[in-house]
Amino acid sequence: MSALDPVIARHIPDDAPYPSEGYRVANWIEHHCHLTGSFAEQRFRLLPWQRELLVDAYELRQDGSGRWVRKHRLAVVCIARKNGKSTLAAAIMLYHLIADRADTQRQIIAAANDRNQARMVFDSARQMVNASPKLSAICSVQRDVIRFKDSTYRVVSADAGRQQGLNPSAVSLDEYAFSKSADLFDALTLGGAARNQPITWVVSTAGPDPDGPFAALCGRGERVNSGEADDPTLFYRSWGPRLGEEVDHLDPAVWRHCNPSFDILNEEDFKAAAARSSEASFRIYRLSQFVRGGSTWLPHGLWESLAVAETILPGDAVVCGFDGSWKGDSTALAAVRLRDLCVFVLGHWEAPVGDAHWRVPMADVRDALRSALATYDVRLLVADPYRWEETLDTLEAEGYPIEAFPTNSLKRMIPATQAVYDACRDGRLSHDGSPALARHIGNAVLREDRHGARITKEHAGSKRKIDLAVAMILAVHGAVMYRDENPDFADSPILATWEQDGQVFNVGGSAEYFDDL
């Protein structure tokens, strides 16, 4: 240790496994920084995982001339929200602004995909300076910059074209998972090449794009940590599930494993978030797990748990859902029995794998629609009219109850998706165990934006079909609305009971059918 910078060396314990500047960084933060938000003005007391992170990220090595320098130039941290990542990043950047001995005239950057996000880390640093008499005495704080002697700490956002002239000595890049390109990252990391020991901290929660630039960084970090790749300049730490790993997102043990600050967090808040949030959002924000396209729609194992040994019988009162196509896709017809919200697949036509010339057998589909209307007590046929307007208009003219439901209407699909999710989660819905429907539900991903959440294919050109899931949503939503508008129907008596092949069948809510017999 004697060859080390004596200011750094005196902070390293005698039993340290390797020399690290992280001990000095940790001690500086605890002596000079205060917390923000709910813990404003309290001294920063690092949690064990935070101290360990700093020690490991700032490990030192000897270069070719025998000097001790930082081993890592890039520290990538993938961590769930509410664990204090932005506060820690702000404190680290203040250390580099004021106490970093590796450089002079330092340029510190708080960066993110958009300026508001970048300001979150910067504003935490600004509040820390204002809360400390020592730091506020030596720093000049302005709206967008903090100055210490000839060094500056400022905010930049994702307009990489305006960041090419930067020469940062230290960077914090926040929430990189939601960036669609690596332009800003490249501009910032390449810009520090002339610095003595530059370091970039990329601290982010996982996101909805397992193929994005942050996911690629995490994937490389996993390979470095496993020994599959060799890159001593990259430090990677994550508490969330590995890319592709399956975990039960409702298990409190998983919550604890994925959140290193869990002991000071509110477990009841996790329970409430798991109940009110979609699985996609919970996995991304509370577990820091990458999920494709926003994750699968229904929680793991939920759909399978709703399967029942039921058979739809002639005369059952139902609402049908229809999602049609004409080539290269699939067409689906589903029914929901009104008395118990049990889902049945009545028809499914899907292109064989590799058959680019396949066309929907439209005559067969029309026959299936007429058969369903003739066999069951169809209170409503909810259908996407696209390319099937003529058929649906003909049926409506014949007196059948048709409701057009354009599935490209966000105002209609978003509440319909939520209604079906709620019915599944509450156990009010069941189904006949159709493997095709299960496959289409498994293919569906939840897309969330400012409009709300709805299911979609993982991308526009995906061959993984979801049409049966869409038809089911149309049918279930229509059935739920019908029951709400006809409250006496849900309580209708069982009109017939019999046993067949060892199973007991009950029929209710279809008095008109039995009157006609």
C-alpha positions in Angstrom: 0.0 0.0 0.0 3.0 2.3 0.5 3.2 3.2 -3.2 -0.4 4.5 -3.2 -1.4 8.1 -2.9 -1.1 8.7 0.8 -4.4 10.5 1.0 -6.2 7.5 -0.5 -4.0 4.9 1.3 -4.9 6.2 4.8 -8.6 5.3 4.3 -7.9 1.7 3.3 -8.3 -0.8 6.2 -5.4 -3.1 6.9 -7.6 -6.1 6.1 -8.8 -4.8 2.8 -8.9 -7.6 0.2 -7.4 -5.2 -2.4 -6.6 -1.5 -2.6 -9.6 0.7 -3.4 -10.3 4.4 -3.7 -13.8 3.4 -2.7 -13.0 3.6 1.0 -12.1 7.3 0.6 -15.2 8.0 -1.5 -17.4 6.4 1.1 -15.8 8.3 4.0 -16.0 11.6 2.1 -19.7 11.1 1.3 -20.5 10.3 5.0 -18.6 13.3 6.3 -19.8 15.9 3.8 -23.1 14.9 2.3 -26.7 15.0 3.5 -29.7 13.0 2.3 -32.6 14.6 0.3 -36.3 14.1 -0.1 -38.0 12.5 2.9 -34.7 12.3 4.8 -33.6 15.9 4.0 -30.8 17.3 6.2 -30.0 13.9 7.7 -26.3 12.9 7.4 -25.6 10.4 4.6 -25.0 7.1 6.3 -24.2 4.6 3.6 -26.0 1.2 3.7 -23.7 -1.9 3.6 -24.5 -2.5 -0.1 -23.6 1.1 -1.0 -20.3 0.9 0.7 -19.5 -2.4 -0.8 -20.5 -1.1 -4.2 -18.1 1.9 -3.9 -15.2 -0.3 -2.7 -15.6 -2.7 -5.6 -16.2 -0.1 -8.3 -13.2 1.9 -7.3 -10.7 -0.9 -7.1 -7.2 0.1 -7.9 -4.5 -1.6 -10.0 -1.0 -0.8 -11.0 -0.4 0.4 -14.6 2.7 -0.2 -16.6 4.7 2.4 -14.8 3.8 1.1 -11.4 1.3 3.9 -10.6 -1.9 2.9 -8.8 -4.9 3.9 -11.0 -8.6 3.0 -11.1 -9.2 -0.4 -12.6 -12.6 0.5 -14.0 -13.6 3.4 -16.2 -17.2 2.4 -16.6 -19.5 1.4 -13.6 -22.8 0.0 -14.7 -25.4 -0.5 -12.0 -28.8 -2.0 -12.7 -31.1 -1.5 -9.7 -34.8 -1.2 -8.9 -36.4 2.1 -8.1 -36.7 3.4 -4.5 -33.3 2.1 -3.5 -31.6 5.5 -3.4 -29.7 5.2 -6.7 -30.1 8.9 -7.7 -29.0 10.2 -4.3 -26.0 8.0 -4.3 -25.1 9.0 -7.8 -25.3 12.7 -6.8 -23.0 12.2 -3.9 -20.5 10.3 -6.0 -20.4 13.2 -8.5 -19.9 15.7 -5.7 -16.9 13.7 -4.6 -15.4 13.9 -8.1 -16.2 17.7 -8.3 -14.5 18.5 -5.0 -12.2 15.7 -3.8 -11.0 13.7 -6.8 -7.2 13.7 -6.8 -6.9 12.1 -10.3 -7.6 15.3 -12.2 -7.6 19.0 -12.1 -10.1 21.4 -13.6 -12.7 18.7 -13.5 -15.8 18.6 -15.6 -18.6 16.6 -14.0 -21.8 15.8 -16.0 -25.2 14.7 -14.9 -26.8 13.2 -18.0 -30.0 11.3 -18.9 -32.3 10.6 -21.8 -34.2 13.9 -21.2 -33.3 17.0 -19.3 -35.9 16.6 -16.5 -34.5 13.2 -15.7 -30.9 14.5 -15.7 -31.9 17.3 -13.3 -33.0 14.8 -10.7 -29.5 13.7 -9.9 -28.1 17.2 -10.3 -30.8 18.7 -8.1 -30.0 16.1 -5.4 -26.4 17.3 -5.6 -27.4 20.9 -5.4 -29.5 20.2 -2.3 -26.6 18.4 -0.7 -24.3 21.4 -1.2 -26.9 23.8 0.2 -27.5 21.6 3.2 -23.8 21.4 4.1 -22.1 24.5 5.6 -18.7 23.2 4.5 -19.7 22.5 0.9 -21.8 25.6 0.5 -18.8 27.7 1.7 -16.6 26.4 -1.1 -19.0 25.9 -3.9 -21.0 28.3 -6.1 -24.5 26.9 -6.8 -26.5 28.1 -9.8 -29.6 26.7 -11.5 -27.7 24.5 -14.0 -24.1 24.4 -12.7 -22.2 23.9 -9.5 -18.7 25.4 -9.4 -15.7 24.5 -7.3 -12.6 26.5 -8.1 -12.0 25.8 -11.8 -14.2 22.7 -11.8 -17.9 22.5 -12.9 -20.8 20.1 -12.5 -23.5 20.6 -15.0 -26.6 19.0 -16.7 -26.8 17.6 -20.2 -29.5 15.6 -22.0 -29.8 13.2 -24.9 -29.1 15.7 -27.8 -25.8 14.0 -28.5 -25.0 16.4 -31.4 -24.5 19.2 -28.9 -22.4 17.1 -26.5 -19.5 16.3 -28.8 -17.3 19.1 -27.3 -17.5 17.8 -23.8 -14.4 16.6 -22.0 -15.9 15.0 -18.8 -13.8 13.6 -16.0 -16.8 12.0 -14.3 -20.3 11.3 -15.6 -23.5 10.0 -14.1 -25.9 8.7 -16.7 -29.4 8.1 -15.2 -32.2 5.8 -16.4 -30.3 4.7 -19.6 -32.7 1.8 -20.0 -35.2 4.2 -21.6 -32.8 5.5 -24.2 -33.4 4.2 -27.7 -29.9 4.9 -28.9 -26.3 5.0 -27.6 -25.5 8.4 -29.0 -25.3 10.3 -25.7 -23.5 7.4 -24.0 -20.9 7.4 -26.8 -20.5 11.1 -26.8 -19.8 11.2 -23.1 -17.6 8.2 -22.8 -15.5 9.0 -25.8 -15.2 12.6 -24.8 -13.2 11.8 -21.7 -10.4 10.0 -23.5 -8.0 12.8 -22.8 -8.7 12.7 -19.0 -6.3 11.0 -16.6 -8.7 8.6 -14.9 -12.2 9.3 -16.2 -15.1 7.3 -14.9 -18.7 7.0 -16.0 -21.5 5.8 -13.8 -24.5 4.3 -15.6 -27.2 3.8 -13.0 -30.5 2.7 -14.2 -33.5 0.6 -13.5 -34.1 -2.1 -16.2 -36.6 -1.3 -18.9 -39.0 -2.7 -21.5 -36.4 -3.3 -24.2 -34.1 -6.3 -23.8 -32.4 -5.4 -27.0 -31.7 -1.7 -26.1 -28.3 -0.1 -25.4 -28.6 -0.4 -21.6 -29.6 -4.1 -21.8 -26.6 -4.7 -24.1 -24.3 -3.1 -21.5 -25.8 -5.3 -18.8 -25.4 -8.4 -21.0 -21.8 -7.6 -21.5 -21.4 -7.0 -17.7 -22.9 -10.4 -17.0 -20.4 -12.0 -19.4 -17.5 -10.1 -17.8 -18.6 -11.2 -14.3 -18.9 -14.8 -15.4 -15.5 -14.8 -17.1 -17.0 -15.3 -20.5 -15.7 -11.9 -21.6 -12.5 -10.0 -20.6 -12.9 -6.3 -20.0 -11.2 -5.1 -16.8 -12.4 -1.5 -17.4 -16.1 -2.5 -17.0 -17.6 -2.9 -13.5 -21.1 -4.3 -13.4 -23.5 -4.9 -10.5 -27.2 -5.9 -10.5 -29.6 -7.3 -8.0 -32.4 -8.0 -10.4 -33.1 -11.2 -12.4 -30.6 -12.0 -15.0 -31.6 -11.5 -18.7 -34.0 -14.4 -19.4 -34.3 -15.5 -15.8 -37.8 -16.5 -14.6 -38.8 -15.4 -11.1 -42.1 -15.2 -9.2 -42.7 -11.5 -9.1 -45.2 -11.9 -6.2 -42.7 -13.6 -3.9 -41.5 -11.3 -1.0 -38.2 -13.3 -1.0 -37.7 -12.1 -4.6 -38.6 -8.5 -3.6 -35.9 -8.7 -0.9 -33.3 -10.2 -3.2 -33.9 -7.6 -6.0 -33.9 -4.6 -3.6 -30.7 -4.1 -1.5 -32.4 -1.4 0.5 -35.4 -3.6 1.3 -34.9 -3.5 5.0 -35.7 0.3 5.1 -38.4 0.1 2.5 -42.1 -0.6 3.1 -43.1 -4.2 2.4 -46.8 -3.2 2.5 -46.1 -0.7 -0.4 -44.7 -3.6 -2.4 -47.8 -5.7 -1.7 -50.0 -2.8 -2.8 -47.9 -2.1 -5.9 -48.1 -5.8 -6.9 -51.9 -5.7 -6.6 -52.6 -2.5 -8.5 -49.8 -2.5 -11.1 -49.4 -4.6 -14.2 -46.9 -7.4 -14.0 -44.8 -5.6 -16.6 -44.5 -2.4 -14.6 -43.9 -4.3 -11.3 -41.1 -6.4 -12.8 -39.4 -3.3 -14.5 -39.6 -0.8 -11.6 -39.7 -3.0 -8.5 -37.5 -5.9 -9.6 -35.4 -4.1 -12.2 -36.0 -6.9 -14.7 -35.9 -6.5 -18.5 -39.1 -7.5 -20.1 -39.8 -7.6 -23.8 -42.3 -5.1 -25.0 -43.5 -4.5 -21.5 -43.6 -8.1 -20.4 -46.2 -10.8 -20.8 -49.7 -9.6 -20.2 -50.9 -11.9 -17.4 -48.9 -12.9 -14.2 -46.9 -16.1 -14.4 -49.2 -19.1 -14.0 -52.4 -17.1 -13.6 -54.0 -18.2 -16.9 -53.2 -21.9 -16.3 -54.7 -21.7 -12.8 -58.1 -20.6 -14.3 -58.6 -23.7 -16.5 -61.7 -25.8 -15.8 -63.2 -29.0 -17.1 -66.3 -27.4 -18.7 -68.1 -27.8 -21.9 -70.2 -25.2 -23.7 -73.7 -26.6 -24.5 -76.3 -25.7 -27.0 -78.5 -22.9 -25.6 -75.9 -21.5 -23.3 -76.2 -17.7 -23.1 -73.0 -16.2 -24.3 -71.2 -13.2 -25.7 -68.9 -13.9 -28.6 -65.8 -12.1 -29.7 -64.4 -12.1 -33.2 -61.1 -10.9 -34.6 -60.8 -11.4 -38.3 -58.1 -11.2 -40.9 -57.8 -12.3 -44.5 -54.2 -13.4 -45.1 -50.9 -14.1 -43.4 -52.4 -13.8 -39.9 -55.0 -15.6 -37.9 -58.8 -15.3 -37.4 -60.4 -16.1 -34.1 -63.9 -16.7 -32.6 -64.3 -17.0 -28.9 -67.4 -17.2 -26.6 -67.9 -16.3 -22.9 -70.7 -18.0 -21.0 -72.5 -15.2 -19.3 -73.5 -17.1 -16.1 -70.0 -17.9 -15.0 -67.6 -15.9 -17.4 -66.1 -19.2 -18.8 -64.2 -18.7 -22.0 -64.5 -21.2 -24.9 -62.8 -21.2 -28.3 -65.3 -21.7 -31.1 -63.1 -21.3 -34.1 -59.5 -20.5 -35.0 -57.9 -20.3 -38.4 -54.1 -19.6 -38.4 -51.5 -19.6 -41.2 -49.3 -22.7 -41.2 -45.7 -21.9 -40.4 -43.8 -21.0 -43.5 -46.8 -20.7 -45.8 -46.6 -17.2 -47.2 -49.5 -17.8 -49.6 -52.1 -18.9 -47.0 -55.4 -17.1 -47.0 -58.2 -17.2 -44.4 -60.9 -19.7 -45.5 -63.5 -17.0 -45.4 -66.4 -19.3 -46.3 -65.5 -21.6 -43.3 -65.3 -18.5 -41.0 -68.8 -17.3 -42.1 -70.2 -20.8 -41.5 -68.7 -20.9 -38.0 -70.2 -17.5 -37.2 -73.6 -18.6 -38.4 -73.3 -22.0 -36.5 -72.4 -20.2 -33.3 -75.4 -17.8 -33.7 -77.7 -20.7 -34.3 -76.4 -23.0 -31.6 -76.0 -20.7 -28.6 -78.1 -18.0 -27.1 -75.8 -15.2 -28.4 -76.7 -12.0 -26.6 -74.0 -10.0 -28.4 -71.3 -10.6 -31.1 -68.5 -8.1 -30.5 -66.4 -8.0 -33.6 -63.5 -6.0 -35.1 -65.1 -5.0 -38.5 -61.8 -4.6 -40.4 -62.2 -6.5 -43.7 -65.3 -8.2 -42.4 -67.7 -5.3 -42.7 -69.9 -6.9 -45.4 -70.4 -10.2 -43.4 -71.1 -8.3 -40.2 -73.5 -5.9 -41.9 -75.4 -8.9 -43.4 -75.7 -10.6 -40.0 -76.9 -7.4 -38.3 -79.5 -6.9 -41.1 -80.8 -10.4 -40.3 -81.4 -9.3 -36.7 -78.4 -10.7 -34.9 -76.9 -8.4 -32.1 -73.7 -7.2 -33.6 -71.4 -4.6 -31.9 -68.5 -3.2 -33.9 -65.3 -2.9 -31.8 -62.3 -1.5 -33.8 -59.3 -3.0 -32.0 -57.1 -0.1 -33.1 -59.2 2.2 -30.8 -57.1 2.9 -27.7 -60.2 4.4 -26.0 -61.9 1.0 -26.2 -59.0 -1.5 -26.0 -57.4 0.0 -22.9 -60.5 -0.4 -20.6 -61.3 -3.7 -22.2 -57.8 -5.0 -21.5 -58.0 -3.8 -17.9 -61.4 -5.4 -17.4 -60.2 -8.8 -18.5 -57.0 -8.5 -16.4 -59.2 -7.7 -13.3 -61.5 -10.6 -14.0 -58.5 -13.0 -14.2 -56.8 -11.6 -11.2 -59.9 -11.8 -9.1 -60.7 -15.4 -10.2 -64.0 -14.4 -11.8 -63.0 -15.8 -15.2 -62.3 -19.4 -16.2 -61.6 -21.1 -19.5 -61.7 -24.5 -21.3 -58.0 -25.0 -21.4 -57.5 -24.3 -25.2 -53.8 -24.6 -25.9 -54.1 -22.3 -28.9 -55.6 -19.6 -26.7 -53.0 -20.1 -24.0 -50.3 -19.7 -26.7 -51.8 -16.5 -28.0 -52.0 -15.1 -24.5 -48.4 -16.0 -23.9 -47.5 -14.2 -27.1 -49.2 -11.0 -26.1 -47.2 -8.3 -24.4 -48.4 -5.3 -22.5 -47.7 -2.0 -24.1 -47.9 0.9 -21.7 -47.7 4.6 -22.6 -49.4 7.9 -21.7 -52.7 6.5 -23.1 -52.7 3.4 -20.9 -52.0 -0.3 -21.2 -53.2 -2.7 -23.8 -52.0 -5.9 -25.4 -50.1 -6.1 -28.6 -47.6 -8.2 -30.5 -44.0 -7.8 -29.4 -43.4 -6.0 -32.7 -45.4 -5.3 -35.9 -43.7 -8.0 -37.9 -43.8 -10.7 -35.3 -45.1 -14.1 -36.3 -46.3 -14.8 -32.8 -50.1 -14.4 -33.1 -52.4 -12.9 -30.5 -55.7 -12.9 -32.3 -57.4 -15.5 -30.0 -56.4 -13.3 -27.0 -57.9 -10.3 -28.7 -61.1 -12.1 -29.5 -61.3 -13.3 -25.9 -60.9 -9.8 -24.6 -63.7 -8.6 -26.9 -65.9 -11.4 -25.6 -65.1 -11.0 -21.9 -65.4 -7.2 -21.9 -68.7 -7.5 -23.8 -69.9 -10.1 -21.2 -68.9 -8.0 -18.2 -70.7 -5.0 -19.7 -73.8 -7.1 -20.4 -73.9 -8.4 -16.9 -73.5 -4.9 -15.5 -76.4 -3.7 -17.6 -78.5 -6.7 -16.7 -77.8 -7.4 -13.0 -80.5 -10.0 -12.7 -78.9 -12.2 -15.2 -75.8 -13.0 -13.1 -78.1 -14.4 -10.4 -80.4 -16.4 -12.7 -81.2 -19.9 -11.5 -79.9 -23.1 -12.8 -82.5 -24.3 -15.3 -81.1 -27.8 -16.0 -78.6 -30.2 -14.5 -77.4 -33.5 -15.8 -74.4 -35.9 -15.8 -72.5 -36.9 -18.9 -69.3 -39.0 -19.1 -68.8 -38.6 -15.3 -69.2 -34.8 -15.4 -72.0 -32.7 -14.0 -73.3 -29.9 -16.2 -75.4 -26.9 -15.1 -77.2 -24.5 -17.5 -78.7 -21.2 -16.4 -79.7 -17.9 -17.8 -81.2 -19.3 -21.0 -84.9 -19.7 -20.2 -86.0 -18.7 -23.7 -84.0 -21.6 -25.2 -85.8 -24.1 -22.9 -89.2 -22.5 -23.6 -88.6 -23.2 -27.3 -87.9 -26.9 -26.7 
